[in-house]
Amino acid sequence: MIENMQSVLAFGLPGSWEWMVVLVIAVLIFGRRLPEIARGLGKSITEFKKGVKETENEVKDAIDDADEIAEASTEPPKTEPENQD
C-alpha cells in the first residue's frame, strides 16, 4: 500500500520543465498584469502577517491581564498592625 502511494506522489509532482511551461504560459496570458498581480499578492501577505501579529499581541495582553487579576485575588488582604496603647 505504501509503495502505491509513493508511486502516485512521484508521478503527480511536476518537474522543472513543467514549471517552466507553466511560467511561460502565465507570462503569455497575463503579460503586463503579472507584476501587478505579484504586487497585490505581496501586499496581501504583508497585511495578513500584520493582522496575525496584532492578534498575537492582543492574546498576550489578555493573558497578562488575567494573570494580574489572578495574582491580585490570591494575595491576602493587607491589614494595618493594631496599636497597643
C-alpha positions in Angstrom: 0.0 0.0 0.0 2.8 2.4 0.8 4.5 1.6 -2.5 1.3 2.6 -4.3 1.2 5.9 -2.5 4.8 6.7 -3.3 4.4 6.0 -7.0 1.3 8.2 -7.1 3.1 11.0 -5.4 6.2 10.7 -7.6 4.0 10.7 -10.7 1.8 13.6 -9.6 4.6 16.2 -8.8 5.6 18.5 -11.7 9.3 18.6 -12.6 11.4 21.6 -13.6 10.3 21.5 -17.3 6.6 21.5 -16.3 7.1 24.6 -14.1 8.9 26.3 -17.0 6.0 25.7 -19.3 3.5 26.9 -16.7 5.6 30.1 -16.2 5.8 30.8 -19.9 2.0 30.3 -20.3 1.4 32.6 -17.3 3.6 35.3 -18.9 1.8 34.9 -22.2 -1.7 35.1 -20.7 -1.1 37.8 -18.1 1.7 39.8 -19.7 1.9 43.2 -18.2 -0.6 42.4 -15.4 1.7 39.8 -13.9 3.8 42.4 -11.9 0.5 44.0 -10.6 -0.8 40.6 -9.5 2.5 39.8 -7.7 2.5 43.3 -6.1 -1.1 42.7 -4.9 -0.2 39.3 -3.6 2.7 40.7 -1.7 0.6 43.4 -0.1 -2.0 40.8 0.9 0.7 38.7 2.6 2.0 41.7 4.4 -1.4 42.6 5.7 -2.1 39.1 6.8 1.2 38.9 8.7 0.3 42.3 10.3 -3.1 41.0 11.4 -1.6 37.8 12.8 0.9 39.8 14.9 -1.8 42.2 16.2 -3.9 39.2 17.2 -0.9 37.6 19.0 -0.3 40.8 20.9 -4.0 41.1 21.9 -3.9 37.5 23.2 -0.7 38.1 25.1 -2.2 41.3 26.7 -5.3 39.4 27.7 -3.3 36.6 29.3 -1.2 39.2 31.1 -4.3 40.9 32.4 -5.8 37.6 33.5 -2.6 36.7 35.3 -2.6 40.1 37.1 -6.2 39.6 38.2 -5.5 36.1 39.4 -2.5 37.2 41.4 -4.4 40.1 43.0 -7.3 37.8 44.0 -4.9 35.2 45.7 -2.9 37.7 47.8 -4.2 38.0 51.4 -5.7 41.4 52.2 -3.3 43.8 53.8 -4.2 44.8 57.4 -2.7 47.5 59.4 -1.0 46.5 62.6 -3.0 47.2 65.8 -1.7 50.0 68.0 -1.2 48.8 71.6 -1.5 51.7 73.9 
